[in-house]
Amino acid sequence: RAPPKRSLAGHSPEKRIKMSKFDEMVQARVQCTKTWIEYRNRSYKNLMTLAQGFIAYCDIPEDCFALAPLDKDIEPNTNYGPAGAIHFDSADNFWHLGMIVTLREAPNVFPRPRVLLGVAIKEQAGKIIVKRGKEDKAREVDLSNEEQCNGLYDSIVERVKQFYSVSPDNVAGDDTSSLRRIGFTAG
């Protein structure tokens, strides 16, 4: 018996009752893509929630904060939005965001040193897992819990303060054009 005739789109001309194995594979891929896009959108939203919370918690002036990519060179005079600053790293399965903070003493005082801070998130078992940079120890943070978020923000502030208090050499070369990447280690 000859197989049923198929249209150019790959479907039989009669009303289909059962999906073919090919259709099942296509449907699995379509569902996977939809799930990934939803996850990406939630991750962008959660990273921006963290960034905006950090700005508010620290009272960072608007002109002293910018987003930046961590996976490529930062282009001079470029204002990055979330899509340009956030990336997924398949090595650790986290979404990463760079935050540049300009540590100016006053609006018209120079130098205006800038620090690059990284945050990363992923979802695991319905929870948000956060790292302060690539090498940090991951921890669960409930983004709706102000106390937990403030604890995270305090740990970032303390790391910046520690960076500058450890050695006077850490201010050598601080100028408007420099960008200091401040990392976090597990612990």
C-alpha positions in Angstrom: 0.0 0.0 0.0 1.3 3.4 -1.0 1.9 6.1 1.7 -0.6 8.9 1.8 0.1 11.9 -0.4 1.7 14.9 1.3 1.3 18.5 0.5 4.4 20.7 0.0 4.1 21.7 3.7 4.6 18.1 4.8 1.1 17.5 5.9 -1.4 15.0 4.4 -4.2 16.6 2.5 -6.8 14.8 4.7 -7.6 16.1 8.2 -4.8 14.9 10.5 -5.8 13.0 13.6 -2.4 12.0 14.8 0.8 14.0 14.7 3.7 12.5 12.8 7.0 11.8 14.6 8.4 14.8 12.6 5.6 17.0 13.8 6.4 15.9 17.4 10.0 16.8 17.0 9.1 20.2 15.5 6.6 20.8 18.4 9.3 19.9 20.9 11.6 22.5 19.4 8.9 25.1 19.2 8.1 24.6 22.9 11.7 24.6 23.9 12.2 28.0 22.1 9.2 29.4 23.8 10.3 28.3 27.2 13.8 29.7 26.6 12.5 33.1 25.5 10.3 33.3 28.6 13.3 32.4 30.8 15.5 35.0 29.1 12.8 37.7 29.5 12.4 36.8 33.2 16.2 36.9 33.7 16.4 40.3 32.0 13.6 41.6 34.3 15.3 40.1 37.4 18.7 41.6 36.5 17.2 45.0 35.9 15.3 44.7 39.3 18.7 44.1 40.9 20.4 47.0 39.1 17.6 49.4 39.9 17.5 48.2 43.5 21.2 48.7 43.8 21.0 52.3 42.4 18.2 53.2 44.8 19.8 51.5 47.8 23.1 53.3 47.2 21.5 56.6 46.1 23.7 56.5 43.0 23.1 59.7 40.9 21.7 59.0 37.5 24.8 60.2 35.7 27.0 57.9 37.7 25.5 54.6 36.7 25.6 52.7 33.4 25.1 49.2 32.1 27.9 47.3 30.3 28.6 44.0 28.8 31.0 41.6 30.6 31.6 39.2 27.7 33.1 41.7 25.3 35.1 45.0 25.2 33.1 48.0 26.2 32.8 50.4 23.3 33.7 54.1 24.2 30.8 56.5 24.2 28.2 53.7 24.0 25.1 53.6 26.2 24.1 50.0 26.6 20.6 48.9 27.3 19.7 45.6 28.9 19.9 43.7 25.6 23.4 44.9 24.9 24.7 44.5 28.5 23.2 41.2 29.5 24.5 37.9 28.2 24.1 34.2 29.0 27.2 32.3 29.8 26.9 28.6 29.0 30.0 27.8 31.1 28.1 28.6 34.3 24.5 28.8 33.1 24.0 32.3 34.5 22.8 35.5 32.9 25.4 38.2 33.5 25.2 42.0 33.7 27.9 44.6 34.1 27.2 47.8 36.1 29.6 50.8 35.8 29.5 53.1 38.8 31.4 56.4 38.5 32.8 57.3 41.9 32.9 61.0 41.6 33.2 63.2 44.6 31.1 66.0 43.2 29.6 66.8 39.7 32.5 69.0 38.6 35.3 67.3 40.4 37.9 65.2 38.6 39.1 62.5 38.3 36.0 60.5 37.9 37.1 56.9 38.4 34.7 54.2 37.3 34.3 50.6 38.6 32.8 47.7 36.8 30.8 45.4 38.9 29.2 42.2 37.8 26.0 40.4 38.9 24.7 37.1 37.6 21.4 35.2 38.1 19.8 32.0 37.1 16.6 30.1 38.1 17.0 26.8 39.9 14.0 24.8 41.3 11.8 28.0 41.1 14.3 30.1 43.0 16.5 33.0 42.0 20.2 32.2 42.4 22.6 35.2 42.4 26.3 35.7 42.1 28.3 38.9 42.5 30.5 38.4 39.5 31.6 35.3 37.7 33.8 33.8 40.5 31.5 34.4 43.4 29.7 31.7 45.4 26.1 31.5 44.2 23.4 32.2 46.8 19.6 32.2 46.8 18.0 35.7 46.9 14.3 36.4 47.0 14.0 39.6 44.9 10.7 40.5 46.7 12.5 40.4 50.1 14.0 43.8 50.8 16.2 42.6 53.5 17.8 39.9 51.3 18.3 42.4 48.5 19.8 44.9 50.8 22.2 42.3 52.2 23.4 41.6 48.6 23.8 45.3 47.9 25.7 45.8 51.1 28.1 43.0 50.2 28.8 44.7 46.8 29.4 48.1 48.5 31.7 46.5 51.1 33.7 44.8 48.3 34.3 48.2 46.6 35.2 49.8 49.9 37.6 46.9 50.6 39.2 47.2 47.2 40.1 50.8 47.8 41.1 50.4 51.5 43.4 47.4 51.0 46.2 49.3 49.2 46.8 52.9 48.2 48.1 51.4 44.9 44.5 50.7 44.0 44.0 54.4 43.3 47.1 54.7 41.1 45.9 55.4 37.6 42.3 56.3 38.6 41.2 58.8 36.1 38.2 59.5 34.0 39.2 57.1 31.3 40.1 54.2 33.5 37.6 51.4 34.4 38.4 49.2 37.3 36.9 45.7 37.2 36.2 44.7 40.8 35.8 41.0 41.2 34.3 38.8 43.9 35.7 35.5 45.0 33.8 32.6 46.4 33.1 33.0 50.1 
